[in-house]
């Protein structure tokens, strides 16, 4: 190898080291796709949704704006101005509709993911509440309320039509609400016959029937404190433990009555990640940076990690 070639290799290695991801790092690339995606300064992201196309949608907990970014290039735009209240957990369906949990606004919205147009808004609560996350399963959209022991169901018609109003489903059984964040992330069960809910404050997971009856999932003495967003892939459940900066991988049985924590993954790019979505062989997580005082100029990012 020539001296010139050795010098180029050394400089390249130095550049890679200097570009190690952090909460404020510029996008880096692996196979031309960013592994760190810069979001607007001051955005305060919380939720993420990714559909079949390589675009991620992020919700702002500051004002509810929705930001869409290309996973190929890292470039994005605000496609929907928020109502001034948060946009938290989000999911996108096969019809290209984005379901958005409204946090302290006590509401939910359904948007056209292509245009950002609001298709329908729902008032879920008129009392203090925190509509935190949403999943699509069992022919409905299901929303958690971290303040009140209830789920909200939007039954979807045979052809996907949106209902006139949401149906409250009280939570009963094993879950006991306490101070702090209760029911947070939500997803379906591997058998497609129920729901999984994480209680952030206790680190417990619950299998929940569509009628709201809860049963604690046996993790063999383990727990997932600060559990936030959930992502189910087959019988593998990924749980974001936000302030711990890790993603727990849990192998469930088919009925989600038992599970085993098989790994916990972290990244130097994590800065209190909250929610999670998948595209290709990667998991994408927005950094909410809860431990950083937000300002209009605070930088925010999302990070892609290989799927464990």
C-alpha positions as CSV (number, residue, x, y, z in Angstrom):
1,X,0.0,0.0,0.0
2,X,1.4,3.4,-0.9
3,X,2.0,6.2,1.6
4,X,-0.7,8.3,-0.1
5,X,-3.2,5.5,0.3
6,X,-2.2,5.0,3.9
7,X,-2.8,8.7,4.6
8,X,-6.2,8.7,3.0
9,X,-7.2,5.6,5.1
10,X,-6.0,7.4,8.3
11,X,-8.0,10.5,7.5
12,X,-11.1,8.5,6.7
13,X,-10.8,6.7,10.0
14,X,-10.4,10.0,11.8
15,X,-13.5,11.4,10.1
16,X,-15.6,8.4,11.0
17,X,-14.5,8.7,14.7
18,X,-15.4,12.4,14.8
19,X,-18.8,11.7,13.3
20,X,-19.9,9.3,16.1
21,X,-23.6,10.0,16.7
22,X,-24.9,12.2,19.5
23,X,-28.1,14.0,20.3
24,X,-27.0,17.0,18.3
25,X,-24.9,15.3,15.6
26,X,-25.3,15.9,11.9
27,X,-26.8,12.9,9.9
28,X,-24.4,10.1,9.3
29,X,-24.9,7.5,6.6
30,X,-24.7,3.7,6.2
31,X,-25.4,2.5,2.7
32,X,-26.4,6.1,1.9
33,X,-29.3,6.1,4.4
34,X,-28.9,8.4,7.5
35,X,-28.5,6.7,10.8
36,X,-29.1,10.0,12.6
37,X,-31.9,12.2,11.3
38,X,-32.0,15.8,12.3
39,X,-35.4,17.1,13.3
40,X,-36.4,20.8,13.5
41,X,-34.8,22.7,16.4
42,X,-37.2,23.1,19.3
43,X,-39.5,20.4,17.9
44,X,-39.7,18.2,21.0
45,X,-40.5,14.9,19.3
46,X,-42.2,12.0,21.0
47,X,-44.1,9.8,18.6
48,X,-43.0,8.1,15.4
49,X,-44.8,6.2,12.7
50,X,-43.5,4.5,9.5
51,X,-45.7,2.9,6.9
52,X,-44.8,0.8,3.8
53,X,-42.9,3.6,2.2
54,X,-39.6,5.0,3.5
55,X,-41.0,8.0,5.3
56,X,-41.2,8.6,9.0
57,X,-43.7,10.8,10.7
58,X,-42.9,12.5,14.0
59,X,-45.2,14.3,16.4
60,X,-44.3,17.4,18.5
61,X,-45.2,17.4,22.1
62,X,-44.7,21.2,22.1
63,X,-47.5,22.2,19.7
64,X,-48.7,19.1,17.9
65,X,-47.0,19.7,14.5
66,X,-46.4,16.6,12.3
67,X,-43.1,16.3,10.6
68,X,-42.5,13.9,7.7
69,X,-38.9,12.9,6.8
70,X,-37.5,10.8,4.0
71,X,-35.5,7.8,5.5
72,X,-33.4,7.8,2.3
73,X,-32.2,11.4,2.5
74,X,-33.0,12.7,6.0
75,X,-34.8,15.7,4.5
76,X,-38.3,16.6,5.8
77,X,-41.0,19.1,6.2
78,X,-43.9,19.9,8.6
79,X,-47.0,18.6,6.8
80,X,-49.6,19.5,9.4
81,X,-49.7,22.4,11.8
82,X,-50.6,21.2,15.3
83,X,-53.6,22.4,17.4
84,X,-51.3,23.8,20.1
85,X,-51.5,20.7,22.2
86,X,-49.2,17.6,21.9
87,X,-49.0,15.0,19.2
88,X,-47.6,11.9,21.0
89,X,-48.0,8.2,19.9
90,X,-48.8,7.6,16.3
91,X,-49.6,4.8,13.9
92,X,-50.2,4.7,10.1
93,X,-52.6,2.2,8.5
94,X,-52.5,0.6,5.1
95,X,-54.9,3.3,3.8
96,X,-52.3,6.0,4.5
97,X,-54.1,7.4,7.5
98,X,-52.1,8.7,10.5
99,X,-53.7,8.1,13.9
100,X,-52.4,10.5,16.5
101,X,-52.7,10.5,20.3
102,X,-53.3,14.0,21.7
103,X,-51.6,13.9,25.2
104,X,-52.9,16.5,27.6
105,X,-55.3,17.8,24.9
106,X,-57.4,14.7,25.7
107,X,-58.1,14.1,22.1
108,X,-57.1,12.1,19.0
109,X,-56.8,13.0,15.4
110,X,-56.7,11.1,12.1
111,X,-54.7,12.6,9.3
112,X,-54.1,12.0,5.6
113,X,-50.4,11.0,5.7
114,X,-49.8,12.2,2.2
115,X,-51.2,15.7,2.7
116,X,-51.4,16.3,6.4
117,X,-55.1,17.1,6.2
118,X,-57.1,16.3,9.3
119,X,-59.7,13.7,8.4
120,X,-61.4,13.6,11.8
121,X,-60.8,14.8,15.4
122,X,-62.1,13.1,18.5
123,X,-62.7,14.4,22.0
124,X,-61.8,11.5,24.2
125,X,-61.7,13.1,27.6
126,X,-63.1,16.2,29.2
127,X,-61.3,15.6,32.6
128,X,-57.5,15.9,33.1
129,X,-55.9,13.2,31.0
130,X,-52.9,12.2,29.0
131,X,-53.7,10.3,25.8
132,X,-50.4,8.8,25.3
133,X,-50.2,6.1,22.6
134,X,-52.1,4.3,19.9
135,X,-52.1,0.9,18.1
136,X,-54.1,-0.6,15.2
137,X,-55.4,-4.1,15.8
138,X,-58.6,-6.0,16.1
139,X,-60.4,-3.8,13.5
140,X,-59.9,-0.7,15.6
141,X,-57.5,2.0,16.8
142,X,-56.8,1.8,20.5
143,X,-55.6,4.8,22.6
144,X,-54.1,4.7,26.1
145,X,-54.8,7.3,28.8
146,X,-51.9,7.5,31.3
147,X,-53.9,9.4,33.9
148,X,-57.2,7.5,33.9
149,X,-57.7,3.7,33.8
150,X,-59.5,3.5,30.4
151,X,-58.7,2.7,26.8
152,X,-60.4,4.5,23.9
153,X,-61.5,2.5,20.9
154,X,-62.1,3.8,17.4
155,X,-64.0,0.9,15.7
156,X,-63.1,0.9,12.0
157,X,-65.8,0.0,9.5
158,X,-65.7,-3.0,7.2
159,X,-64.1,-0.8,4.5
160,X,-62.0,1.2,7.0
161,X,-64.6,4.0,7.6
162,X,-64.0,6.2,10.6
163,X,-66.6,6.2,13.4
164,X,-68.5,9.2,14.6
165,X,-67.1,8.9,18.1
166,X,-64.7,6.9,20.3
167,X,-65.8,4.1,22.7
168,X,-64.4,4.2,26.2
169,X,-63.2,0.8,27.5
170,X,-62.5,0.8,31.3
171,X,-59.4,-1.1,32.4
172,X,-60.1,-3.8,35.0
173,X,-58.2,-6.7,36.5
174,X,-54.5,-6.6,37.5
175,X,-53.5,-3.1,36.5
176,X,-53.7,-0.6,39.4
177,X,-53.2,3.1,38.5
178,X,-50.9,5.1,40.8
179,X,-49.2,8.5,40.7
180,X,-47.0,9.1,37.6
181,X,-47.3,7.6,34.2
182,X,-49.5,4.6,34.0
183,X,-50.7,2.9,30.8
184,X,-48.3,4.2,28.1
185,X,-47.2,2.2,25.0
186,X,-49.7,-0.2,23.5
187,X,-49.6,-2.9,20.8
188,X,-51.3,-6.1,19.8
189,X,-50.6,-9.6,21.0
190,X,-48.9,-12.3,18.9
191,X,-52.1,-14.3,18.6
192,X,-54.0,-11.2,17.4
193,X,-56.6,-11.6,20.0
194,X,-55.7,-8.9,22.5
195,X,-53.5,-6.0,23.5
196,X,-50.3,-5.4,25.4
197,X,-49.9,-2.3,27.5
198,X,-46.9,-1.1,29.5
199,X,-47.2,0.7,32.8
200,X,-44.3,3.1,32.9
201,X,-44.2,3.7,36.6
202,X,-44.1,0.1,37.7
203,X,-42.3,-1.4,34.7
204,X,-45.0,-4.0,34.3
205,X,-46.5,-5.4,31.1
206,X,-50.2,-6.4,30.9
207,X,-52.1,-8.5,28.4
208,X,-55.4,-6.7,27.9
209,X,-58.5,-8.2,26.4
210,X,-60.5,-6.1,23.9
211,X,-63.0,-5.7,26.8
212,X,-60.4,-4.1,29.0
213,X,-59.6,-7.0,31.4
214,X,-55.9,-6.9,32.3
215,X,-53.5,-9.7,33.3
216,X,-49.9,-9.1,34.2
217,X,-47.4,-10.7,31.8
218,X,-45.0,-13.0,33.7
219,X,-41.5,-11.8,32.9
220,X,-39.8,-14.2,35.3
221,X,-39.0,-11.5,37.8
222,X,-37.8,-9.0,35.2
223,X,-39.5,-5.6,34.6
224,X,-39.2,-2.7,32.1
225,X,-39.2,0.5,34.2
226,X,-39.7,3.7,32.2
227,X,-41.3,1.5,29.5
228,X,-42.6,3.7,26.8
229,X,-43.2,2.8,23.1
230,X,-43.8,-0.8,22.1
231,X,-43.1,-2.6,18.8
232,X,-44.2,-6.1,18.1
233,X,-42.6,-8.3,15.5
234,X,-44.0,-11.8,15.4
235,X,-43.7,-13.0,19.0
236,X,-40.8,-10.5,19.8
237,X,-41.7,-7.4,21.7
238,X,-39.4,-4.4,21.8
239,X,-39.9,-2.0,24.7
240,X,-38.3,1.4,24.8
241,X,-37.1,2.3,28.3
242,X,-36.8,6.0,27.8
243,X,-34.7,7.5,30.6
244,X,-32.6,4.3,30.7
245,X,-31.6,4.8,27.1
246,X,-32.2,1.1,26.2
247,X,-34.5,-1.0,24.1
248,X,-35.5,-4.3,25.8
249,X,-36.1,-7.3,23.6
250,X,-38.7,-9.7,25.0
251,X,-39.6,-13.1,23.6
252,X,-43.3,-13.8,24.3
253,X,-45.4,-16.9,24.1
254,X,-48.2,-16.8,21.6
255,X,-50.9,-15.6,24.0
256,X,-48.6,-13.0,25.6
257,X,-49.1,-14.4,29.1
258,X,-45.3,-15.0,29.6
259,X,-42.2,-13.4,28.3
260,X,-38.4,-13.5,28.6
261,X,-36.1,-10.5,28.4
262,X,-33.4,-11.7,26.1
263,X,-31.4,-8.5,25.5
264,X,-31.2,-4.8,26.1
265,X,-29.8,-2.6,23.4
266,X,-28.4,0.9,23.7
267,X,-26.7,3.4,21.4
268,X,-24.4,6.4,22.0
269,X,-27.0,8.3,19.9
270,X,-29.8,7.7,22.4
271,X,-30.9,10.7,24.4
272,X,-34.1,9.6,26.1
273,X,-35.7,7.8,23.2
274,X,-39.5,7.4,23.6
275,X,-41.2,5.5,20.8
276,X,-40.2,3.1,18.1
277,X,-40.9,2.0,14.5
278,X,-39.3,-0.3,12.0
279,X,-38.2,-0.1,8.4
280,X,-36.1,-2.7,6.7
281,X,-33.6,-4.1,9.2
282,X,-33.6,-1.0,11.4
283,X,-35.5,0.4,14.3
284,X,-36.0,4.1,14.4
285,X,-36.4,6.1,17.7
286,X,-36.9,9.8,18.3
287,X,-34.8,11.4,21.0
288,X,-37.2,13.3,23.3
289,X,-34.4,14.6,25.5
290,X,-36.6,14.8,28.6
291,X,-33.5,15.6,30.7
292,X,-32.7,18.7,28.6
293,X,-34.5,22.0,29.2
294,X,-36.3,22.6,25.9
295,X,-35.8,26.0,24.1
296,X,-36.7,27.1,20.6
297,X,-33.2,26.4,19.5
298,X,-32.7,23.0,21.3
299,X,-31.6,20.4,18.6
300,X,-33.5,17.2,18.3
301,X,-32.8,14.0,16.3
302,X,-34.0,10.5,15.6
303,X,-31.7,7.5,15.6
304,X,-31.7,4.3,13.6
305,X,-30.2,1.2,15.1
306,X,-29.9,-2.4,13.6
307,X,-32.8,-4.5,14.7
308,X,-31.6,-6.7,17.5
